[in-house]
């Protein structure tokens, strides 16, 4: 069969998730190998390789500083986890100068 590799980059904090290591242990038997974004996470899971986050340098390049984007708190992301969780993050800093 095909080699199945898990690139385990997400964090699953308690109490909303079972925990990062617990999620890894629940799904690790479905894969042949594992890659983690940090040495610490790899060591906690006791196996795998480390490959820190990377970007495509042809697509993502340093840009000129733009004063219009200079804010204390900026939300950059998506609604991948749903409205309830996204709103919890946004509303927790709404009075601290959040810009979306």
N, C-alpha and C positions, 0 to 999 in steps of 0.2 A: 504494500500500500504506500500511499504518499506520506512523507514526513510532515507531521503537524507540529508547528512551533507556536507557543503562546508568548506574545509580547505583552507582558503584564505591567501596564503603566498607570492604571487607575487606582485611586484610594477609596476604600470602602469603610468610612469611619463608623464606629459604634455611636449611638444605638440604632441609627437608621439603617445600617448594614451590619452583617455579622462580624466585620473586621477584615482588614486587608489580607492577613495571613490565613484567616479562616476561609475566605473566598478562594484564595489560591489552593488551599488544601482540598476544597470541594471540587475544583475543576481540573487539578493537575493530572489526574489519571486519563484525561481525554487527549493529552498531548505527549509527544516524544521528547521535546526539549523546551526550555524556557529562557526568555530574555527579559531582563529587568532594567529600569532606567537608573537605578542607583545600586552601589555596592551594599549599602545597608539593607535594602529590601531583599537583594539576592541572598545575603547572609542569613536573614531571618527566615527565608524560605528554604535554605540549606542546599540549593542546587541551581544551576543555570549559568548564564553569561550576563555580563553587564554591557549595555549600550545606552549611554546617556541620550537624552532627547537631541534630535538633530533637525536641521531644516534643509530644504533644497536651496542652495545659494544662488541658483539661476532665477529662482522665483522670488525669494525673500532677501532683500538687500537693505543695508542701512539707508535711511532717508534723511533729508534735510530736517532740521528742527523746525517745528511749526508751533508758534506761540498759541494758536487757537486750540491745540491739543494738550497744553500744559495745565493739568489739574491734579489735585491731591489724590483723588480716587477715581479710577476709570474702570468701568466694567467692559471687558472684552471677552466675548464668549458666545455661547448659544444656549438654547433651552433644552438641551439633550436629556436632562434628568426630570423635566416636567415643571409645570408652573409652581407647585408647592415648594420644591427645593430651591428653584431659581429665586422666587420671591423671598424666601427666608434669607438668602444671601444679600439680595438687594435691599430689603427693608431694614436689615441690621445696620446698614451704613447710610441710610437715606438722609439723615440729618448731619452728615459729616462731609458733605460736598461731593457726593457721588455724581458722576457724569456718565451717561450711557450713550 
